Amino acid sequence: MTPPSTEIALSTSATLGLVAIAVGENYQKANQAIEAAGLTRQPGGAYAVPLTDPKAARRAASALAAHAYEHGIALVTSTRRYLGDVGTEIAAQLPGNWSAQLEIYSLPLWQDDLWCQLWEAGEIHAALQNHNVPFASVLRDGQGTELLLVERPGQSSGYLLGALTDHEKEDVLEDPTTPSTMVLPAEPDRAAALIAGTFLPLYRNAVHHRDLNTVLAALERIRGEHRRLQGMKESGHYADGVPLTGRITDALERSFTDLAWIQFRTVADLAPDLIARCDPGSSPWPGDQAAVVRLRSALADSEAAMREYTTLNDDLHQLRRLLQTHEYHHVRAEFGLSARPAIETWLADSAAFERQVRAAKPAGPTALASSSQRALTSRPVPPPAAPAPTVHR
């Protein structure tokens, strides 16, 4: 007999009819019972039988009860509407081109997969930690934004909404940019209005600051390595006192430009959208205008290297099988050397960049997933100003 922990959750759908979802250790046996009763598998893994023919629906329901009893599977009837319908109705009322897809986590272990995707530290975080969440609806805007919609545990109605991300993130309990759970009402129209009017603006602001922090962290890594390199060159010794030779110094320079290139790619990916939102003239620091122009010009100067590296990236991975490790790093270091003037400008003007981006407001839909590099179509003409200080080599 199948353990009683395995169950079939029943709900009703305006479009599908009677919907059955198998949950538990022996969910596969439960699915076989559902299929034997005559229900049809739907995209996403749920099963359904239309209610348009009442007699056929009753026969299917009776057969399902018999097969479930035979295998020791519990039938659990939900008072809620089928979540797949709710997600679809909410998505249809959000601004833009949103869609919804039901995901089923028949085994509790599958639910754990959400931990690496959830960018959320509120009630939905606790729900996944303390409750079995057998299914969810994922809302997508087609531009990389993904939101997780689940039934609110312990309540007869209402839903929880959180954000998903493919980005590497800090501990969601510690990261100040982490979005908070939104508790949604049962009515899809009211839920959609709250998402559009409250959750998405807060979410865009969180993405804005998360991307800023990511850029600043990349620049700080470059700065730290540069200081370490400069310290060794000025002293003529490693930190442990071993003397440097000219050949070793050259190797250290290449190592630095390799690392700087890896980190600056993050800057080149995220910074264009951030700096496009900056308007120094309307900020408390109008004098940052020259720095912002220099930063934009530096990104434009590095675009050719970024495009070339993107083109060669697949080839480099293939070549890595043939190249020695130091040869592979040398190839990357050459890109870092070509972008070094741009890197130095970003290090010199990073404080102005941070001030201006923190003062700026994100507008329009912002994808939580990593955005593609946005080309700067034209380089701005800088106003008369003293040149930015450079990092001395």
N, C-alpha and C positions, 0 to 999 in steps of 0.2 A: 504494500500500500504506500502511496505517496504521503510524505509527512504533511500534517495539517497546515504547516507554515506556507505551503503552496496554495495560492488562491487565484481565482478568476474575478477580476474587478469588472462590474457591469455598469454602464452608463448609457444615456440616450443622446442621440445626435439628430438634429433637425435634417441633416443631409444623408447620414449613413443609416440611421435607425438604431437598433440595439447594438452597442459596441462592447466587445469583450477584450480584456487585456490580461495576459497571464503573468503572474508575479510569483517568485519564490524559487527554491532550490531546484525543483523539478518542473520548471516552467515549460520545458519541451514536451513533457507528458501532458501538461495542461493544454498546450497548443494543439496537440493531437486530439484531445477531447473536444476542443472547440471546432476543429475542422470536421471531426466525425459528426458533429451536430449540424453541419451544413452552413456554418458561417464562412464568409469569404475574407481572406487576408487583404488588408489595406496597406498602402505605402506607409512605412514607418513601423509596421509590425502588429498593429491592432487588427481585430477581426470584427466583422459586422454583418448583420442581416437586416434588410429593409423592413420597415413597419407598414409599408404601403399595402401589403397583403397580410392582413391580421391573422388569418388561419395559418399561413406559412410561417409567420413570425412565432406564433404560439407553438407550432410543432418544433421549430428550431430551439426555442427556449426550453421546452419540455425535454427534448433530446439532450440539450446541454446539461440540464440538471441531472439527468440519469447518468450521463458519462462522467460528470464530475463526482457524483456519489460513488460510482463504481471504482474510481481511482483515488478516493479520499481527498478530493480537492474541494476547498471551500468556495462557495459563490458569495461574493460580497457586492451588494447593490449600493451604488453611490447616489446620494441625493443631489449631487452636483451635475451640471451639464458636462458633456464630453469636452475635455480640455483642448482637443484638436480644433473644435469649432470655436471655442473662446479665443484661442490664439489667432485664428484666421480672421475673426471679426474685428479684433483689436488692430491687427496689422492693416486691414482694409481702411481703417479710419485714421491712420497715422499719416502725416505729411510725407510725401515722397513715394518711393516704390518699395514698400515693405511686403514681406512674405512671412509665413509661419510654418514650421515643421514640427510635428510631434516626435519626440524621442522617448523610447521606452528603456528603462533600466530594470529589467526583470530580476536580475541578481543585485543585491545590495552592493556587491563589489564594483559593478559597473557605475553605480552612482559616485563612487570614489574618483572616477575619472574626471569629474567636474572640478575637483579641487585644484588641478593645475590650470584650469581655464577660468575659474571664477575670480573676478576682480571686484571683490565685494566683502565687506566686513560686518554687515548688519544682520537682520533677522533671517535672511535667506542663507547666510553662512551658518547660523545656528541650526536652521532647519535641516541642512544637509549633514550637520555634525550629529544631531540628536534624533533624527527621524528617518524612516524609510521613505524615500521620494521615488516612487516607481516610474514616474513619467514626468515630462516637462514639455513645454512648447518653446522653441527657439525662434525669436523674431529677428529677421535680418533685413537690412535696408539696401542690400546689393552693393554697398560701398565699403564693406568690412565691419560695420557695426553689428554686433550680435548681443541680444538681450535674452535672459533666461526667465521664463514665466512658469511658476509652480503654484499648486494649490497650497493655501496657507494651512500648515499642520495644526491640528487641534481646534480648528474652526469649521463651522458648517458652510461657510461661504468666504469669498475673498481670495486674493492671490498675492503672491510676492514676486517682485521684479528685481533682478540684479543684472549686472553687466558681465559679459564674457570677454576674454582677450587672448590673443596668441602671443602677446608681448611678454617678455621676461618682466617680472614685477617684484617689488619688495614684499615683505610679509604684509598681507592685507590688513592685519590687526595693527601694524605699526605705520604703514604708509599713509601720510596725511592727505594724499590725493585720492585715496580709494573712495569710490562712490558709495552711497548708503542705499540700503534696501528701500524700495517704495512698496507700501502696502496698498493694494488696489481693490476697489469695490467689485462686486460680482457683475455689474452691468458693463459690457464691453465699451459702450460709448463714453461713459464716465471714466473708465480706465484709460481709454485712448487719450482723452482730453488731459488727464493728469500726466500721462507719459510725455505728450507733446509739449505741454505748458510748463512742467516742472522738472521731470526726470531728465529729459534730453538736454535742456540748457545746463543743468548741474553736471551732467555726464560730459558734455563738451568742455566745460570748464575744467573738469578733472583730467581729461585727456590733454588739454592745453598745458596744464601744470606738470603732468607726468612727462610729457615730451620735453618740456623745458628742463626738468630735473635730469632727464636722460642725457640731453646735450651738455648740460653743465658738468655732469659726472664724467662724460667722455673727455671734455676739455681739461678737467682736473687731473685725469689720469695722464694725459699728455704733459701737462705742466709739471706733475710730480716726477715723471721720468726725465723731463728736460732738466729739472733742477739737479737730479741725481747725476746726470751726464755732465752738466757744467761743473758740479762739485769735484768730480773725479778729474776732469780736464784741468781745472785750476790747480788742484793739489798735485797732479801728476801721479796719483796712486789710486788703487782700488780702496774701498772702505776698510779692508783688512791690512792696508799698508803696502801691498804688493805694487811695485812700480809699473807704470804704463809705458808701453812702447808705441811708436807711431802706427804700427800695424794693428795693435790692439785698439788704439783710439779710433782708427778707421772702422774697425769691426763694431765698436760701440755706437758710432754714428749711424751705421747701417741698421743696427738693431733698434735704435731709437726711431729712425724714419719708418721702419717696418711697423712698429707699434703705433706710431703717430698716425700712419695711414689707416690702420684698422679702426682706430677710434674716430678719426676724422670722417670716415664713411658714415658713421652714425650722425655726426653733425650735418653732413651734406644731405642726408636723407630727411631729417626732421626740421632742421633750422629754416629752410625756405618758407614753409607754411607759417612758422612762428613769426619770422621777421616781417612777413607780408602783412601781419596784423598790427605792426607797430606804427604809431604816428607820434613821433617825438614832439611835434608842434603842439599837440593837444595834451601832452603829458606834463608832469611837474618838472621834467628835465628836457626842455627844448634844445639845450646845448648838445644833446646826444645825436642830433641830426647827422653831423659829419661822421660819427662813429657808425651809425646805422648804414650810411651810404658805403663806407669802407667795407663793412661786413657783407653787404649785398654784392659789392664788386668782387670781393674775395671768393664768394661762392660761385659767381659767374666765371672767375678765372680758373676754378678747379673743375668746372663742368666737363671739359674735354677729357681730363684724366679719369673722372668718374665714369663717363660713357665708355672709354676705352677699357677700363678695368671690368665693367659689367660685361662687355663683349668677350673679353678674354677669360672671364672667371671660370666658365665651364672647361675651357681648354687648360687652364692652370690646374684645375683639379685632376684632369686626366694626366697632365704632364708630371704631377706630383709623384706618380708611380715610377716615373723614369728619372726625375731629378733627385739629387741629394737634398736633404732638408735645408742646408744652408743656401743652396742654389734657389730653392723655392722662395725662401725669405728674401733673398737678394732681389728677385723679381718684384716682390711687393714693395721692398724698400725703395726701388726706383720710382714707383708711383708716389710714395711718401715724399721723396725728394722733390718731385715736380710740384707737389701741392704745398711744400713747406712755406712759401711766402703767404699763402692763404691761411695756413695753420697759425703762423705767427700773428697775423692780423686778428684772428679770432681769439687767440690767447690774450693779446693786448687789449682788445675791446670787449672782453667777455662781461665785465661789470656793467657796461652800458647796455649790452644785449639783455642781461638778466633784468635790469631795471625796467627796460622798455617792454619786454614780454610779460613781466608780472603786472604791468600797468595796462596791457592790452586785453581786449575781450574777444574770445572766439566767436565767430558768427557762422551760422549755417551748419549743416550736418558735418560732423567730424568723425572719421572712422577710428574705432578703437584699435583695430589691427594696424600693423605697420603700413604707412602710406608709401606710395611709390615716389621716387624723386621728382620734384616739380622743377622743370627747367625755368631759369630766369631768361626771359626772351630778350631783354635788353639791359645793358648795364647802365645804372643811373650816373649822371654827371655829378661829381662831388662839388659841393660849394667850397669856396676858398676856406681853407683851414690848415692848421699845422698837421703834418703827417703823423700818423699813429706811431707810438713807440713800438719798437720791434724787440723780439727776444734775441739777445746776443748769443751767437753760436760759440 
